[in-house]
């Protein structure tokens, strides 16, 4: 059995409708493949348990079921998924077991099934409570539905609920964002992730922009939204612990924190990534390729690479800087047997001089200004 902390991510790639901004490996209209996919997922988990847990069960610190839309599964399919998880993993002592849900596909029965199977945290993709914004980004729920489904999760006994919000959306104003933030806080959720819209190649919104059919808020308006939310959420008890994540005390995402702290993780399902014993792995992205790969009775990854020390140091810094706690100097020395200032001293001094980084005896961290312009700082940590 593994003695170290590690996370498990399980990917459910099916959606009712692909959101207009989404470039994740997710697919709409493929429901006929769900049962075959779940069978393959079960087999991949078996292979993982055999290989890593020496034919015992995996003992993850956290489990995260994401997508796609995991709540798009019907009840029997969801039961099938949970049976596979319980057959191959010790769930009882998992510190955090999260499942993503969409307001239009979650219901009381599914919530109770999730609760009965050990899920103790629900992440609901709201994005906005404004119906106009939701329609323009291809979401199929309404703001009213989102409020009802959060309340439904609370009635089902979930006391650790996260919602996703976005800013910089087509047609979104600062007042619309303020209203969404007010509604989010009033709902009594424990965690809020809020992301600025990024136009990714191949998405519907990117194509609309190419055709000059997309009206986005001006850069100044987006900056105003950012400045408002980073003040508003902490003022209402949501501590910022990562660039895009805010939580009530003790409710940070333990699973995502494993990623940011350079902890190993195993990914199961199409397009899933793993980081194990210094190596990175990626599963086939399409549903068909994934099912075919698993049928060959072995771990089959479209990408496998050993992470060099240089790349590891760079990524350790990128990930550490995402956290408000910053890069842990002691941990850097323990892993690389070097003082961080030996490797990145010039960069650190340069960024401190620009008020983008701060430094204490124990950590290197982004200042509030650095949080705003994080990508500028991250780029400086790429070693020549």
Secondary structure, DSSP 8 states (H G I E B T S, - for coil): ---S--EEEEEE-EESS--TT--SS-EES-GGGHHHHHHHHHHHHHHHHHHHSTTS-B--SEEEEEES-GGGS-HHHHHHHHHHHHHHB--TT-SEEEEEEETTT--HHHHHHHHHTT--EEEEEEE-S-HHHHHHTT--S-HHHHHHHHHHHHHTT---EEEEEEES-TT--HHHHHHHHHHHHHTT-SEEEEEE----TTSHHHHHHHTT------HHHHHHHHHHHHHHHHHTT-EEEETTEEESTT-S-HHHHHHHTT--EEEESTT-EEEETTEEEEE-SSHHHHHHHHHTTS--EEEEEE--HHHHHHHHHHHHHHBTT-EEHHHHHHHHSS-HHHHHHHHHHHHHHTTSEEE-SSEEEE-HHHHHTHHHHHHHTS--
